[in-house]
Amino acid sequence: PPTATNRLNSPIWTRFRKACDHFFESKANLAVAKENSAKAIVQFKEELIAKTELFQPSSDIHVSIEELKKLQEEWANSGEASLKENDRLNNTFGRAVEKLLERMKTISQVDDKLFYRLKYEQMLKSPQGVEQIKKERLVLQDKIKKLQAEVDQLENNLSFFGKSKNTNPLIVEYLEKVDKAKLEVSELKTKLKLIPTV
């Protein structure tokens, strides 16, 4: 194969090395910039988590919800950190929002239907909202199924007593358990209806 003469070889090699040096220097600078950007995103997200944890809700739930929406918009627009950090931060932020919603419910003394409707709306706006909603639905369905089985078992046990008087303490205890479980099933079904379909 033909080779360049030494007179031509030296300038070509110098130009090639200069281009390689420039490429690798640019690549290193880009890596440093990405790392600094990721660190800034993590720091910003950690500040948002702290802000959410320290947030004191108003007695008017609608004002508090608007503030929560702003926090979630900031979170959504803050960018992505590394995958490992992103999962950790998203989970921590989700727990902080859950606690905030509970504080809002306590302070605002809002009824359960409105509270859960607002909670599920806020869940959908979080980064893993759809998964959280699906998980919540499955948990509620599982609880309902278990409680309904318990009610059926208690009612079956009561049938063994036949036409005994309701003054028997054992029968009274079973009847109270049945009523309590039925009430809980009813509440859970109401909660389940409030979960949006995704």
C-alpha positions in Angstrom: 0.0 0.0 0.0 1.2 3.5 -0.7 2.3 5.6 2.2 2.7 9.3 2.6 6.2 10.6 2.6 7.6 11.9 5.9 7.2 15.4 4.6 3.4 14.9 4.1 3.0 12.4 7.0 3.9 14.8 9.8 1.2 17.5 9.0 -1.5 14.8 8.5 -0.7 13.1 11.7 -0.6 16.5 13.6 -4.0 17.4 12.1 -5.5 14.0 13.0 -4.2 14.2 16.6 -5.6 17.7 16.9 -9.0 16.5 15.7 -8.9 13.5 18.1 -7.9 15.7 21.1 -10.7 18.2 20.3 -13.2 15.3 20.1 -12.2 13.7 23.4 -12.0 17.1 25.1 -15.5 17.9 23.9 -16.8 14.5 25.0 -15.2 15.0 28.5 -16.7 18.5 28.8 -20.1 17.1 27.8 -19.9 14.3 30.4 -19.0 16.9 33.1 -21.9 19.2 32.1 -24.3 16.2 32.2 -23.1 15.2 35.6 -23.4 18.8 36.9 -26.9 19.1 35.4 -27.9 15.8 37.0 -26.6 17.0 40.4 -28.5 20.2 40.0 -31.7 18.3 39.2 -31.2 16.1 42.2 -30.6 19.0 44.5 -33.7 20.9 43.1 -35.9 17.8 43.5 -34.6 17.3 47.1 -35.5 21.0 47.8 -39.0 20.4 46.4 -39.4 17.3 48.6 -38.4 19.4 51.7 -40.7 22.2 50.6 -43.6 19.7 50.3 -42.8 18.1 53.7 -42.8 21.5 55.4 -45.8 22.9 53.5 -48.6 24.0 56.0 -52.0 23.5 54.4 -54.6 26.2 54.6 -58.0 25.6 56.2 -59.5 26.1 52.7 -58.7 22.8 50.9 -59.0 24.4 47.4 -56.2 26.9 48.2 -54.0 24.1 49.4 -54.8 22.0 46.3 -53.7 24.9 44.1 -50.4 25.1 46.0 -50.0 21.3 45.7 -50.6 21.5 41.9 -47.8 24.2 41.7 -45.4 21.9 43.5 -46.3 19.0 41.3 -45.9 21.1 38.1 -42.4 22.2 39.4 -41.6 18.6 40.0 -42.8 17.5 36.5 -40.8 20.3 34.8 -37.6 19.8 36.9 -36.1 17.2 34.5 -34.8 13.7 35.0 -31.9 12.6 37.2 -30.1 9.3 36.8 -32.5 6.3 36.8 -31.5 5.1 40.3 -31.8 8.6 41.8 -35.0 9.3 39.8 -36.8 6.3 41.3 -35.7 7.2 44.8 -36.7 10.8 44.4 -40.1 10.0 42.8 -40.9 7.6 45.6 -39.9 10.1 48.3 -41.9 12.9 46.7 -44.9 10.6 46.4 -44.8 9.8 50.1 -44.4 13.5 50.9 -47.5 14.3 48.8 -49.5 11.5 50.5 -48.6 12.9 54.0 -49.5 16.4 52.8 -52.9 15.2 51.6 -53.5 13.6 54.9 -52.6 16.9 56.7 -54.9 18.8 54.3 -57.7 16.4 55.2 -57.2 16.9 58.9 -56.9 20.7 58.8 -59.7 21.3 56.2 -62.0 18.7 57.8 -63.3 17.9 54.3 -65.6 14.9 53.7 -64.1 11.6 52.6 -65.6 11.7 49.1 -64.1 15.1 48.2 -60.8 14.2 49.9 -60.4 10.9 48.0 -61.5 12.5 44.7 -58.8 15.2 45.1 -56.3 12.6 46.3 -56.8 10.5 43.2 -56.6 13.5 40.9 -53.3 14.5 42.5 -52.0 10.9 42.2 -52.6 10.9 38.4 -50.5 14.1 38.1 -47.5 12.5 39.9 -44.8 10.8 37.8 -46.0 7.3 38.6 -49.6 8.2 39.0 -51.1 5.6 36.7 -49.3 2.8 38.5 -50.3 4.2 41.9 -53.9 4.4 40.8 -53.8 0.8 39.5 -52.2 -0.4 42.8 -54.7 1.5 44.9 -57.6 -0.1 42.9 -56.1 -3.6 43.4 -55.6 -3.1 47.1 -59.1 -1.9 47.6 -60.6 -4.8 45.6 -58.5 -7.2 47.6 -59.7 -5.7 50.9 -63.3 -5.8 49.7 -63.0 -9.5 48.7 -61.5 -10.5 52.0 -64.0 -8.6 54.1 -66.9 -10.0 52.0 -65.5 -13.5 52.6 -65.4 -12.7 56.3 -69.0 -11.4 56.3 -70.1 -14.6 54.5 -68.3 -16.7 57.1 -69.8 -14.9 60.0 -73.3 -15.1 58.6 -72.8 -18.8 58.0 -71.7 -19.2 61.6 -74.7 -17.3 62.8 -77.0 -19.7 60.8 -75.8 -22.5 63.1 -77.5 -20.7 66.0 -80.9 -21.1 64.3 -83.7 -19.3 66.0 -81.8 -18.5 69.3 -82.6 -15.4 71.1 -80.5 -12.3 70.2 -79.7 -11.9 73.9 -77.0 -14.5 73.7 -73.6 -12.6 74.1 -72.0 -14.8 71.4 -74.7 -14.0 68.9 -74.6 -10.3 69.8 -70.8 -10.3 69.2 -71.2 -12.0 65.8 -73.9 -9.5 64.8 -71.7 -6.6 65.7 -68.8 -8.1 63.7 -71.1 -8.6 60.7 -72.4 -5.0 60.9 -68.9 -3.6 61.2 -67.6 -5.6 58.3 -70.5 -4.7 56.1 -70.0 -1.0 56.9 -66.3 -1.3 56.0 -67.2 -3.0 52.7 -69.6 -0.3 51.9 -67.0 2.4 52.6 -64.4 0.6 50.5 -66.8 0.2 47.6 -67.5 4.0 47.7 -63.8 4.6 47.7 -63.3 2.2 44.8 -66.0 4.1 42.8 -64.0 7.3 43.2 -60.9 5.9 41.7 -60.6 7.1 38.1 -60.3 4.5 35.3 -56.9 4.6 33.7 
